[in-house]
Amino acid sequence: MTAPDAAPDAAPDHPGRDRPAPASADTPAAADGPRAHGASGGGPSGEDELLLREAEKIAVALGRMFPGLCEVVLHDLRDPDQAIRAIENNLSGRSVGDPPPGLGGLGGAPMTELGLARIRDPDYPGVLQNYPNRFPDGRPAKSTSIGLKNSRGAYVAALCLNLDVSLLGTAARSLANLVRTDDSDEPLAETLRARSLDELRAAVEEFAAARGHTPRGLDAAARRELVRSLRERGFLQVKHSVQALTDLLGISRATVYNYLR
């Protein structure tokens, strides 16, 4: 799925926000060196800094409006190497000062596509709305990236929202199970096609939803039942399936193998 960059984003597993250290002559925020093209050269202007401070308030308010569900990240496009200015309701494991991801996921890759495009092109779209993304552990996300310009028309910041849709997917499956009826005349479906990681994730989320939990909310007995069921259905033959399970269930590889004994 497409990833946020200086556009969308996400650090620790608990809601909260890392605050940047006060700017000093030794920090990027106060450095006198040249800035990336499209940002104000010769150091940040008072206008740019004010814009970032005001955007930071918005990031905090939005993150606290949707705790545990939507990560909000503010990127400082004046310094691509330390672009994350603030992160609220951290879901992706990043920190203030990290570079943003490109269009390949919510990880810690150097700034690419989205961020660099905004820095280089003042005419780049100001809003990228509701595009598909993924957190580092494979959870699906829906992201929106909002570029913020100064009075000179240069992009100074990007405010990015990353919605964890895996939680909503669990709720949707729970509702589907609630209204589903059995059709005894429906023929059994069989396929010889190889399983995929996406199908594995869907199977895990469906199993958890049927029990009224998220995958990480399952107890040990339910996790053991799930892992053994996945083996019987051929899901553990999928490449990287064990790693996917550790990410989805929040357990170690050793625990997965222990459940298979």
Solvent accessible surface area in square Angstrom, and as a share of the most:
residue,aa,sasa,rsa
1,M,77,0.34
2,T,44,0.26
3,A,0,0.00
4,P,0,0.00
5,D,0,0.00
6,A,0,0.00
7,A,0,0.00
8,P,0,0.00
9,D,0,0.00
10,A,0,0.00
11,A,5,0.04
12,P,53,0.33
13,D,132,0.68
14,H,112,0.50
15,P,74,0.46
16,G,30,0.28
17,R,38,0.14
18,D,54,0.28
19,R,164,0.60
20,P,47,0.29
21,A,82,0.63
22,P,121,0.76
23,A,65,0.50
24,S,52,0.34
25,A,91,0.71
26,D,137,0.71
27,T,36,0.21
28,P,41,0.26
29,A,27,0.21
30,A,38,0.29
31,A,34,0.27
32,D,126,0.65
33,G,35,0.34
34,P,132,0.83
35,R,35,0.13
36,A,27,0.21
37,H,136,0.61
38,G,18,0.17
39,A,15,0.12
40,S,13,0.08
41,G,59,0.57
42,G,60,0.58
43,G,10,0.10
44,P,36,0.23
45,S,36,0.23
46,G,60,0.58
47,E,66,0.30
48,D,0,0.00
49,E,38,0.17
50,L,91,0.45
51,L,39,0.20
52,L,0,0.00
53,R,121,0.44
54,E,80,0.36
55,A,4,0.03
56,E,21,0.09
57,K,125,0.53
58,I,91,0.46
59,A,0,0.00
60,V,21,0.12
61,A,64,0.50
62,L,56,0.28
63,G,1,0.01
64,R,155,0.56
65,M,137,0.61
66,F,87,0.36
67,P,86,0.54
68,G,31,0.30
69,L,44,0.22
70,C,8,0.05
71,E,0,0.00
72,V,0,0.00
73,V,0,0.00
74,L,0,0.00
75,H,0,0.00
76,D,12,0.06
77,L,0,0.00
78,R,1,0.00
79,D,21,0.11
80,P,30,0.19
81,D,113,0.59
82,Q,86,0.38
83,A,0,0.00
84,I,2,0.01
85,R,30,0.11
86,A,0,0.00
87,I,0,0.00
88,E,6,0.03
89,N,2,0.01
90,N,2,0.01
91,L,26,0.13
92,S,11,0.07
93,G,52,0.50
94,R,8,0.03
95,S,50,0.32
96,V,38,0.22
97,G,25,0.24
98,D,43,0.22
99,P,35,0.22
100,P,0,0.00
101,P,1,0.01
102,G,6,0.06
103,L,61,0.30
104,G,74,0.71
105,G,14,0.14
106,L,1,0.00
107,G,26,0.25
108,G,55,0.52
109,A,50,0.39
110,P,97,0.61
111,M,12,0.06
112,T,49,0.28
113,E,95,0.43
114,L,1,0.01
115,G,0,0.00
116,L,47,0.23
117,A,27,0.21
118,R,1,0.00
119,I,4,0.02
120,R,153,0.56
121,D,59,0.30
122,P,61,0.38
123,D,126,0.65
124,Y,49,0.19
125,P,71,0.45
126,G,31,0.30
127,V,79,0.45
128,L,44,0.22
129,Q,114,0.51
130,N,81,0.41
131,Y,27,0.10
132,P,78,0.49
133,N,0,0.00
134,R,68,0.25
135,F,5,0.02
136,P,82,0.52
137,D,27,0.14
138,G,8,0.08
139,R,50,0.18
140,P,33,0.21
141,A,3,0.02
142,K,85,0.36
143,S,1,0.01
144,T,14,0.08
145,S,0,0.00
146,I,53,0.27
147,G,12,0.12
148,L,45,0.23
149,K,86,0.36
150,N,10,0.05
151,S,99,0.64
152,R,134,0.49
153,G,26,0.25
154,A,15,0.12
155,Y,4,0.02
156,V,0,0.00
157,A,0,0.00
158,A,0,0.00
159,L,8,0.04
160,C,0,0.00
161,L,38,0.19
162,N,0,0.00
163,L,37,0.18
164,D,3,0.01
165,V,41,0.23
166,S,13,0.08
167,L,63,0.31
168,L,85,0.42
169,G,20,0.19
170,T,10,0.06
171,A,52,0.41
172,A,57,0.44
173,R,69,0.25
174,S,37,0.24
175,L,115,0.57
176,A,55,0.43
177,N,39,0.20
178,L,141,0.70
179,V,114,0.65
180,R,153,0.56
181,T,118,0.69
182,D,141,0.73
183,D,88,0.46
184,S,114,0.74
185,D,127,0.66
186,E,119,0.53
187,P,113,0.71
188,L,178,0.88
189,A,108,0.83
190,E,156,0.70
191,T,73,0.42
192,L,176,0.88
193,R,151,0.55
194,A,83,0.65
195,R,83,0.30
196,S,43,0.28
197,L,49,0.24
198,D,84,0.44
199,E,48,0.21
200,L,0,0.00
201,R,38,0.14
202,A,38,0.29
203,A,8,0.06
204,V,0,0.00
205,E,15,0.07
206,E,83,0.37
207,F,25,0.11
208,A,0,0.00
209,A,4,0.03
210,A,63,0.49
211,R,100,0.36
212,G,63,0.60
213,H,88,0.39
214,T,49,0.29
215,P,15,0.10
216,R,126,0.46
217,G,40,0.39
218,L,4,0.02
219,D,91,0.47
220,A,55,0.42
221,A,74,0.57
222,A,15,0.11
223,R,45,0.16
224,R,85,0.31
225,E,90,0.40
226,L,1,0.01
227,V,0,0.00
228,R,83,0.30
229,S,30,0.20
230,L,0,0.00
231,R,110,0.40
232,E,143,0.64
233,R,115,0.42
234,G,18,0.18
235,F,4,0.02
236,L,34,0.17
237,Q,163,0.72
238,V,22,0.12
239,K,153,0.65
240,H,118,0.53
241,S,3,0.02
242,V,19,0.11
243,Q,79,0.35
244,A,10,0.08
245,L,0,0.00
246,T,12,0.07
247,D,37,0.19
248,L,11,0.05
249,L,5,0.02
250,G,45,0.43
251,I,27,0.14
252,S,61,0.39
253,R,114,0.42
254,A,74,0.57
255,T,39,0.23
256,V,0,0.00
257,Y,101,0.38
258,N,60,0.31
259,Y,8,0.03
260,L,33,0.16
261,R,209,0.76
